[in-house]
Amino acid sequence: MNLQTSSLELPLRYRTPECWAEQVLRHPLALLNDHAYLEKKAASNALELMNRWPEPVCPEGWVATLASIGRDEAAHLHSVTRLLAQRGGKLERLHKNPYAHDLRELVRKGAGACELLDRLLVSALIEARSCERFDVLSRACADLELARFYRSLWASEFGHYTAFLRLAEEIVPEREVEERWGETVEAEARIIASQPAGPRMHSGLEST
């Protein structure tokens, strides 16, 4: 597959407007709290996928790639919770992520390699969307420390997005990956556009 190299070329059918960042940054602690749970889930997802390779042989680099992603996400979690604490916030016990929930509904559960393919593609799309939103936040955030932090995450999230796509190509033919990827990208655009507003990394827009 042709893997993109900039935010403008990310394979997203819905582009986040600048006003989204203005809305969510009105509640920076709530946004950081949501971000922390995003990183926590990303780390656990990578580690859970680590031992889900297709039979009979583990593809080369499978374990190392997912272990590396899990390590990166855990480091991001540490950074986010540190920023949250420094600003007087704390991690809340309860958290919901309707965006990720809706994306997981796309996974063909119980379908063997197709299920694993869908999980990898959903993971790639979450990373791509996060990549785009960190870019938008970094340009809109007046808090220079937070702006630098969001900007610093771009390259890592982009790397994770491309890594998940490469792993997908290890388990099914490239043509099948391309076809399912196109379907998943289209579905993600509808899902993100329909999300409720709020201080979340993957929220929708406030009505005007």
GISULMO-V358035 format. One record per backbone hydrogen bond with DSSP energy under -0.5 kcal/mol. CO is the residue of the C=O (numbers start at 1). NH is the residue of the N-H. E is the energy in kcal/mol with one decimal. If there is no record, write none. Layout:
CO&NH&E ; CO&NH&E
This chain:
1&3&-0.8 ; 6&9&-0.9 ; 7&10&-1.4 ; 10&12&-2.5 ; 17&20&-1.5 ; 17&21&-0.7 ; 18&21&-0.6 ; 18&22&-1.4 ; 19&23&-2.0 ; 20&24&-2.4 ; 21&25&-2.2 ; 23&26&-1.1 ; 24&27&-1.5 ; 25&28&-0.6 ; 27&31&-2.1 ; 28&32&-2.4 ; 29&33&-2.3 ; 30&34&-2.3 ; 31&35&-2.4 ; 32&36&-2.4 ; 33&37&-1.7 ; 34&38&-1.9 ; 35&39&-2.3 ; 36&40&-2.4 ; 37&41&-2.5 ; 38&42&-2.2 ; 39&43&-2.4 ; 40&44&-2.2 ; 41&45&-2.5 ; 42&46&-2.1 ; 43&47&-2.1 ; 44&48&-2.2 ; 45&49&-2.3 ; 46&50&-1.0 ; 48&51&-0.7 ; 49&52&-2.3 ; 59&62&-1.9 ; 61&65&-2.6 ; 62&66&-2.1 ; 63&67&-2.6 ; 64&68&-2.0 ; 65&69&-2.1 ; 66&70&-2.6 ; 67&71&-2.1 ; 68&72&-2.4 ; 69&73&-2.6 ; 70&74&-2.1 ; 71&75&-2.0 ; 72&76&-2.3 ; 73&77&-2.4 ; 74&78&-2.0 ; 75&79&-2.0 ; 76&80&-2.7 ; 77&81&-2.5 ; 78&82&-1.8 ; 79&83&-2.2 ; 80&84&-2.5 ; 81&85&-2.4 ; 82&86&-2.4 ; 83&87&-1.3 ; 84&89&-2.7 ; 85&88&-1.8 ; 97&101&-2.2 ; 98&102&-2.5 ; 99&103&-2.1 ; 100&104&-2.4 ; 101&105&-1.0 ; 103&106&-2.0 ; 104&107&-1.4 ; 107&109&-1.7 ; 108&111&-1.4 ; 111&114&-1.7 ; 112&116&-1.8 ; 113&117&-2.7 ; 114&118&-2.4 ; 115&119&-2.3 ; 116&120&-2.1 ; 117&121&-2.4 ; 118&122&-2.8 ; 119&123&-2.1 ; 120&124&-2.3 ; 121&125&-2.3 ; 122&126&-2.3 ; 123&127&-2.0 ; 124&128&-2.3 ; 125&129&-2.9 ; 126&130&-2.4 ; 127&131&-2.5 ; 128&132&-2.2 ; 129&133&-2.4 ; 130&134&-2.7 ; 131&135&-1.6 ; 132&136&-2.0 ; 133&137&-2.7 ; 134&138&-2.5 ; 135&139&-1.3 ; 136&140&-1.1 ; 137&141&-2.2 ; 142&144&-0.8 ; 143&147&-2.8 ; 144&148&-2.4 ; 145&149&-2.1 ; 146&150&-2.9 ; 147&151&-2.2 ; 148&152&-2.2 ; 149&153&-1.1 ; 150&153&-0.5 ; 150&154&-0.5 ; 151&154&-1.0 ; 152&156&-0.5 ; 153&157&-2.5 ; 154&158&-2.5 ; 155&159&-2.3 ; 156&160&-2.1 ; 157&161&-2.4 ; 158&162&-2.2 ; 159&163&-1.9 ; 160&164&-2.4 ; 161&165&-1.5 ; 162&166&-2.1 ; 163&167&-2.3 ; 164&168&-1.9 ; 165&169&-1.5 ; 167&170&-1.3 ; 168&171&-1.3 ; 168&172&-1.3 ; 173&176&-0.6 ; 173&177&-1.9 ; 174&178&-2.7 ; 175&179&-2.2 ; 176&180&-2.3 ; 177&181&-2.8 ; 178&182&-2.2 ; 179&183&-1.6 ; 180&184&-2.4 ; 181&185&-2.7 ; 182&186&-1.8 ; 183&187&-2.0 ; 184&188&-2.5 ; 185&189&-1.7 ; 186&190&-1.4 ; 187&191&-2.3 ; 188&192&-3.0 ; 189&193&-1.7 ; 190&194&-1.0 ; 191&194&-0.5 ; 192&195&-1.0 ; 196&204&-2.2 ; 198&200&-2.4 ; 200&203&-1.3 ; 204&198&-0.5
